Amino acid sequence: MTYSAEAFQNEFLALGATEVNAIVTVTSSGGTGGGGGRRTAGATEVIIVDASGSMQAEGRIAAARQAAKAAVACLDDGVHFALIAGVGTAQQLFPAPGELAVATVQTRAEATWAIDRLHAAGGTAMGAWLLLAAQLVAQRPGTIAHAIMLTDGDNGEREGYLQSVLDTIAGKFTVDCRGVGTNWKVSELRKIADAMLGTVDIVARPADLTVAFEQMMTTAMGKTAADVQLKVWTPVNATVRFVKQVEPQVADLTGKRVADGPRAARYPLGSWGAESRDYHLCVDVPPGAAGDEMLAARVSIVEGDTVHTQALVRAVWTDDAALSTRINRQVAHYTGQAELADTIQAGIEARKAGDDHTATIKFGRAAQLAHESGNQATSELLATVVEIEDAATGTVRLRRKVAAADEMALDTRSTKTVRVGRGQ
């Protein structure tokens, strides 16, 4: 696997300015996966299926069984895996409790037979499910570890328990969360996905679960690096204000900072395959005089002690307003995309609270931002919640009736972004 990193910024600052912004694009290539003979001994997969009583409704448990079978079929030979039935406790469905199976034609068939025993009865205990997954993953430290977690309802554990589990297991493996139907909480699954560097999405119709599981597992099989990190070094008197992933989705990494020496820190990026992601770095520096230059940050992509590539973020002070007021297109674009996600979520909360005035303002701003950035997917999702009269000016009207699935789709996908064109 090879990596490259490139910083996009306007390095010119006005006199007295102290804030430096840059978008760092990280691209990896050269890995093989998805059945291509990649790291077969270096991956661990756990499939967690909600088997609570509510999964009996609308054919969800039958659809979940089919989806789990499809996910197992996507496993590369040699991958270690396990299946968990999620009820009021975590029950290992396959292989024997506390063990991991190694994917072969035989074990995939045995797992499929085990899935046929999956029936809906019991409660929902997401913390317990994730804790068991963590215990299984811990048997193979240093491997590429990933879990799929499906649910259709609210967590039933005592308040604070799920958070305590997440605090314990964060960074140990990646978790992609999917909610089927509309009786689960987006905020709950988003909390899990954020802590575990994964994704969250709605599968409104049980019939669509198989495709969703296949997509998640195929993506997981393409990962070839287990624990990639973004290391940021800053000079004396400079501090990192925030580090955010801004493409393919918005994720704030600032709180995941781990110190690495007196002036450096690492931020976890999770597992990687052949892909590209964008990160927004904001650094506070001491003010300089006209003509002063400084290295504001050195950004490195690392695995353990190996430094794969670096990008430099600079600051140059000028009294030329034409230089200092120029806004870098990449920074402006992704600042707007982050605002778009926040604005949509604020609009949804206002609508739920019955504050139609605030909801209209927020959704109007969201429609405007989506239009300006060319985020057509988000514009289409917004159109299910509001009638967009003029996207350019952000003029919208709330729809009187909104399907719960449409609102949840807008919420879960609000953090998905579009990449700015580099050559424009």
MOKA-V827847 format. One record per residue. RES is the residue in one small letter. SS is DSSP state (hx for helix, st for strand, lp for the rest). D_CENTER is the distance of its C-alpha to the mean C-alpha in Angstrom with 1 decimal. Layout:
BEGIN
RES/SS/D_CENTER  RES/SS/D_CENTER
END
This chain:
BEGIN
m/lp/21.7  t/st/22.4  y/st/20.3  s/st/21.2  a/st/20.1  e/st/21.6  a/st/21.8  f/st/22.4  q/lp/24.3  n/lp/27.6  e/lp/29.1  f/st/32.1  l/st/32.3  a/st/35.0  l/lp/37.5  g/lp/36.2  a/lp/32.5  t/lp/30.2  e/st/26.6  v/st/25.2  n/st/22.0  a/st/20.6  i/st/17.8  v/st/17.4  t/st/16.5  v/st/15.9  t/st/17.0  s/st/17.7  s/st/20.3  g/lp/22.9  g/lp/21.0  t/lp/22.1  g/lp/20.5  g/lp/20.5  g/lp/24.1  g/lp/25.2  g/lp/26.6  r/lp/23.7  r/lp/23.1  t/hx/24.3  a/hx/25.2  g/hx/22.0  a/st/19.4  t/st/19.0  e/st/17.5  v/st/17.8  i/st/17.9  i/st/18.1  v/st/19.9  d/st/21.0  a/lp/24.8  s/lp/25.8  g/hx/28.8  s/hx/27.0  m/hx/25.6  q/hx/29.2  a/hx/28.9  e/hx/28.5  g/hx/28.4  r/hx/24.9  i/hx/26.0  a/hx/27.8  a/hx/24.8  a/hx/22.6  r/hx/25.2  q/hx/25.2  a/hx/21.4  a/hx/21.5  k/hx/24.5  a/hx/22.8  a/hx/19.8  v/hx/22.6  a/hx/24.4  c/lp/21.5  l/lp/21.7  d/lp/23.4  d/lp/26.6  g/lp/26.4  v/lp/23.0  h/st/23.3  f/st/22.1  a/st/22.7  l/st/22.6  i/st/22.3  a/st/23.9  g/st/22.4  v/lp/25.3  g/lp/26.6  t/lp/26.2  a/st/24.3  q/st/26.6  q/st/26.2  l/st/27.2  f/st/27.5  p/lp/28.9  a/lp/31.1  p/lp/29.6  g/lp/28.2  e/lp/28.2  l/lp/26.0  a/st/27.3  v/st/27.4  a/lp/26.6  t/lp/29.9  v/hx/31.6  q/hx/33.3  t/hx/30.4  r/hx/28.2  a/hx/31.3  e/hx/31.8  a/hx/28.2  t/hx/28.8  w/hx/32.0  a/hx/30.3  i/hx/27.8  d/lp/30.9  r/lp/31.7  l/lp/28.6  h/lp/30.0  a/lp/28.8  a/lp/30.5  g/lp/29.3  g/lp/26.8  t/lp/23.1  a/lp/22.1  m/hx/18.4  g/hx/19.0  a/hx/21.7  w/hx/19.7  l/hx/17.0  l/hx/19.9  l/hx/21.7  a/hx/18.8  a/hx/18.6  q/hx/22.4  l/hx/22.3  v/hx/19.8  a/hx/21.9  q/hx/24.8  r/hx/23.3  p/lp/22.1  g/lp/20.7  t/lp/19.5  i/st/16.3  a/st/15.2  h/st/12.8  a/st/13.2  i/st/13.0  m/st/13.9  l/st/15.8  t/st/17.6  d/lp/19.8  g/lp/20.8  d/lp/20.6  n/lp/20.5  g/lp/24.2  e/lp/24.2  r/lp/25.9  e/lp/24.2  g/lp/22.2  y/hx/22.1  l/hx/18.5  q/hx/17.6  s/hx/20.1  v/hx/18.7  l/hx/15.2  d/hx/17.0  t/hx/18.9  i/hx/16.3  a/lp/13.3  g/lp/12.8  k/lp/15.0  f/lp/12.7  t/st/9.3  v/st/9.0  d/st/8.1  c/st/9.8  r/st/12.3  g/st/15.0  v/st/18.3  g/lp/20.8  t/lp/20.7  n/lp/21.8  w/lp/18.5  k/lp/16.7  v/hx/13.5  s/hx/13.5  e/hx/14.0  l/hx/11.2  r/hx/8.7  k/hx/10.5  i/hx/10.0  a/hx/6.3  d/hx/6.2  a/hx/9.1  m/lp/8.3  l/lp/5.2  g/lp/4.2  t/lp/4.1  v/st/7.2  d/st/10.2  i/st/13.9  v/st/16.6  a/lp/19.6  r/lp/22.2  p/hx/22.7  a/hx/24.1  d/hx/20.8  l/hx/19.2  t/hx/20.7  v/hx/19.1  a/hx/15.6  f/hx/16.2  e/hx/17.7  q/hx/14.9  m/hx/12.4  m/hx/15.2  t/hx/16.3  t/hx/13.1  a/hx/13.2  m/hx/16.9  g/lp/16.3  k/lp/14.9  t/lp/17.8  a/st/16.8  a/st/15.7  d/st/15.0  v/st/14.7  q/st/15.0  l/st/15.7  k/st/19.1  v/st/20.6  w/st/24.4  t/lp/26.2  p/lp/30.0  v/lp/32.2  n/lp/31.7  a/lp/28.4  t/st/25.3  v/st/21.5  r/st/20.6  f/st/16.9  v/st/14.2  k/st/11.1  q/st/8.8  v/st/10.0  e/st/9.6  p/lp/8.3  q/st/6.3  v/lp/7.3  a/st/6.2  d/st/9.5  l/lp/10.5  t/hx/14.1  g/hx/14.7  k/hx/13.6  r/lp/16.6  v/st/19.1  a/st/22.5  d/lp/24.0  g/lp/27.6  p/lp/29.1  r/lp/27.4  a/st/24.1  a/st/20.8  r/st/17.8  y/st/14.1  p/st/12.0  l/st/9.9  g/st/9.8  s/st/11.6  w/st/12.7  g/lp/14.9  a/lp/16.7  e/lp/14.2  s/st/13.8  r/st/11.4  d/st/12.6  y/st/12.8  h/st/15.0  l/st/17.4  c/st/20.0  v/st/23.1  d/st/26.2  v/lp/29.4  p/lp/33.2  p/lp/35.0  g/lp/37.1  a/lp/40.3  a/lp/40.8  g/lp/40.4  d/lp/38.5  e/st/35.6  m/st/33.1  l/st/30.1  a/st/27.4  a/st/24.8  r/st/24.5  v/st/20.9  s/st/20.8  i/st/18.5  v/st/19.7  e/st/19.8  g/lp/22.2  d/lp/25.2  t/st/24.6  v/st/23.9  h/st/22.8  t/st/23.0  q/st/23.3  a/st/23.3  l/st/25.5  v/st/25.0  r/st/28.5  a/st/30.4  v/st/33.8  w/st/35.8  t/st/38.0  d/lp/40.5  d/lp/39.9  a/hx/38.0  a/hx/37.3  l/hx/35.2  s/hx/33.5  t/lp/32.6  r/lp/30.9  i/lp/27.2  n/lp/25.1  r/hx/23.6  q/hx/20.2  v/hx/20.0  a/hx/21.4  h/hx/19.1  y/hx/15.8  t/hx/17.4  g/hx/18.2  q/hx/14.7  a/hx/13.5  e/hx/16.7  l/hx/16.1  a/hx/13.0  d/hx/15.0  t/hx/18.1  i/hx/17.0  q/hx/15.9  a/hx/19.2  g/hx/21.1  i/hx/20.0  e/hx/21.0  a/hx/24.3  r/hx/25.0  k/hx/24.6  a/lp/26.9  g/lp/29.5  d/lp/29.3  d/hx/29.7  h/hx/30.8  t/hx/27.6  a/hx/25.4  t/hx/27.4  i/hx/27.1  k/hx/23.3  f/hx/22.8  g/hx/25.5  r/hx/23.7  a/hx/20.5  a/hx/22.6  q/hx/24.2  l/hx/21.0  a/hx/19.7  h/hx/23.2  e/hx/23.5  s/hx/20.4  g/lp/21.0  n/lp/17.9  q/hx/19.9  a/hx/17.3  t/hx/16.6  s/hx/20.4  e/hx/21.1  l/hx/18.9  l/hx/20.6  a/lp/23.9  t/lp/23.6  v/lp/23.7  v/st/26.1  e/st/28.8  i/st/28.2  e/st/31.7  d/st/30.9  a/lp/27.4  a/lp/28.9  t/lp/30.3  g/lp/27.7  t/st/30.3  v/st/29.1  r/st/30.5  l/st/28.8  r/lp/29.3  r/lp/31.6  k/lp/29.9  v/lp/26.2  a/lp/25.0  a/hx/22.6  a/hx/20.4  d/hx/20.3  e/hx/19.4  m/hx/16.5  a/hx/15.2  l/hx/15.5  d/hx/13.7  t/hx/10.6  r/lp/10.5  s/lp/11.5  t/lp/8.4  k/st/8.8  t/lp/11.2  v/lp/14.2  r/lp/15.6  v/lp/18.9  g/lp/21.9  r/lp/23.2  g/lp/26.8  q/lp/27.5
END
